[in-house]
């Protein structure tokens, strides 16, 4: 027997109606999941579109900043900064300069010790008029100009002009077996007349010339009667070279 409408309303929903009904909590849960998913998709797409329109510039390496902030991992200590490197280089330069100065200071100290060991020079004697007499120069007693006849020749370097002995500039004596040739040179100089000798600056040696203007030291070198000294000139070197080529005097074959 089929129930009536009143019986159906009283008895509640049928089996088919209960099969298709969904609880409200499940619907709310599904709606929340959908909303969160939509928000995540919107955020991801929004960030993607923003990055496409505003690309990030390529990163550049600041070497100056890297030198100042880099950490030396092997040693576990910070790397030296630019100012530290400059200070280290300056210290090394100062140390090198000190090493160069040390020999000079040692030489100066040795010179001071030697000077202190030497006897002190004699004090100047007052001249009786309230002043003091200046100490004589090192070349005192050597005239600036010596003139006169050549009275004696000891060797190619040492001559007696008038009554004063002079040593010729730029020449050393030759071997002693050349006395005969040296006498010839002496006679040649005397035949020319008076000799004019001029002392060289800051030296006790002289350059002597005949009355005709010939250089006596050059003539001795040309004859092979002497050798050039440590301090000489190009003329004397040329004269010795010529005597050597021609085999004159001491340059001759034995």
GIKACOR-V816786 format. One record per residue. N is the residue number from 1. BURIAL is b if it has 9 or more other ideal C-beta (glycine too) atoms within 8 Angstrom, else e. Layout:
n:N burial:BURIAL
n:N burial:BURIAL
This chain:
n:1 burial:e
n:2 burial:e
n:3 burial:e
n:4 burial:e
n:5 burial:e
n:6 burial:e
n:7 burial:e
n:8 burial:b
n:9 burial:e
n:10 burial:e
n:11 burial:e
n:12 burial:e
n:13 burial:e
n:14 burial:e
n:15 burial:e
n:16 burial:e
n:17 burial:e
n:18 burial:e
n:19 burial:e
n:20 burial:e
n:21 burial:e
n:22 burial:e
n:23 burial:e
n:24 burial:e
n:25 burial:e
n:26 burial:e
n:27 burial:b
n:28 burial:e
n:29 burial:e
n:30 burial:e
n:31 burial:e
n:32 burial:e
n:33 burial:e
n:34 burial:e
n:35 burial:e
n:36 burial:e
n:37 burial:e
n:38 burial:e
n:39 burial:e
n:40 burial:e
n:41 burial:e
n:42 burial:e
n:43 burial:e
n:44 burial:e
n:45 burial:e
n:46 burial:e
n:47 burial:e
n:48 burial:e
n:49 burial:e
n:50 burial:e
n:51 burial:b
n:52 burial:e
n:53 burial:e
n:54 burial:e
n:55 burial:e
n:56 burial:e
n:57 burial:e
n:58 burial:e
n:59 burial:e
n:60 burial:e
n:61 burial:e
n:62 burial:e
n:63 burial:e
n:64 burial:e
n:65 burial:e
n:66 burial:b
n:67 burial:b
n:68 burial:e
n:69 burial:e
n:70 burial:e
n:71 burial:e
n:72 burial:b
n:73 burial:e
n:74 burial:e
n:75 burial:e
n:76 burial:e
n:77 burial:e
n:78 burial:e
n:79 burial:e
n:80 burial:e
n:81 burial:e
n:82 burial:e
n:83 burial:e
n:84 burial:e
n:85 burial:b
n:86 burial:e
n:87 burial:e
n:88 burial:b
n:89 burial:e
n:90 burial:e
n:91 burial:e
n:92 burial:e
n:93 burial:e
n:94 burial:e
n:95 burial:e
n:96 burial:e
n:97 burial:e
n:98 burial:e
n:99 burial:e
n:100 burial:e
n:101 burial:e
n:102 burial:e
n:103 burial:e
n:104 burial:e
n:105 burial:e
n:106 burial:e
n:107 burial:e
n:108 burial:e
n:109 burial:e
n:110 burial:e
n:111 burial:e
n:112 burial:e
n:113 burial:e
n:114 burial:e
n:115 burial:e
n:116 burial:e
n:117 burial:e
n:118 burial:e
n:119 burial:e
n:120 burial:e
n:121 burial:e
n:122 burial:e
n:123 burial:e
n:124 burial:e
n:125 burial:e
n:126 burial:b
n:127 burial:e
n:128 burial:e
n:129 burial:e
n:130 burial:e
n:131 burial:e
n:132 burial:e
n:133 burial:e
n:134 burial:e
n:135 burial:e
n:136 burial:e
n:137 burial:e
n:138 burial:e
n:139 burial:e
n:140 burial:e
n:141 burial:e
n:142 burial:e
n:143 burial:e
n:144 burial:e
n:145 burial:e
n:146 burial:b
n:147 burial:b
n:148 burial:b
n:149 burial:b
n:150 burial:b
n:151 burial:e
n:152 burial:e
n:153 burial:b
n:154 burial:e
n:155 burial:b
n:156 burial:b
n:157 burial:b
n:158 burial:b
n:159 burial:b
n:160 burial:b
n:161 burial:b
n:162 burial:b
n:163 burial:e
n:164 burial:b
n:165 burial:e
n:166 burial:b
n:167 burial:b
n:168 burial:b
n:169 burial:b
n:170 burial:b
n:171 burial:b
n:172 burial:b
n:173 burial:b
n:174 burial:b
n:175 burial:e
n:176 burial:e
n:177 burial:e
n:178 burial:b
n:179 burial:e
n:180 burial:e
n:181 burial:b
n:182 burial:b
n:183 burial:b
n:184 burial:b
n:185 burial:b
n:186 burial:b
n:187 burial:e
n:188 burial:b
n:189 burial:b
n:190 burial:b
n:191 burial:e
n:192 burial:b
n:193 burial:b
n:194 burial:e
n:195 burial:b
n:196 burial:b
n:197 burial:b
n:198 burial:b
n:199 burial:b
n:200 burial:b
n:201 burial:e
n:202 burial:e
n:203 burial:b
n:204 burial:e
n:205 burial:b
n:206 burial:b
n:207 burial:b
n:208 burial:b
n:209 burial:b
n:210 burial:b
n:211 burial:e
n:212 burial:e
n:213 burial:e
n:214 burial:b
n:215 burial:b
n:216 burial:b
n:217 burial:b
n:218 burial:b
n:219 burial:b
n:220 burial:b
n:221 burial:b
n:222 burial:b
n:223 burial:b
n:224 burial:b
n:225 burial:b
n:226 burial:b
n:227 burial:b
n:228 burial:b
n:229 burial:b
n:230 burial:e
n:231 burial:e
n:232 burial:b
n:233 burial:e
n:234 burial:e
n:235 burial:e
n:236 burial:b
n:237 burial:b
n:238 burial:e
n:239 burial:b
n:240 burial:b
n:241 burial:e
n:242 burial:b
n:243 burial:b
n:244 burial:b
n:245 burial:e
n:246 burial:e
n:247 burial:b
n:248 burial:b
n:249 burial:b
n:250 burial:b
n:251 burial:b
n:252 burial:e
n:253 burial:e
n:254 burial:e
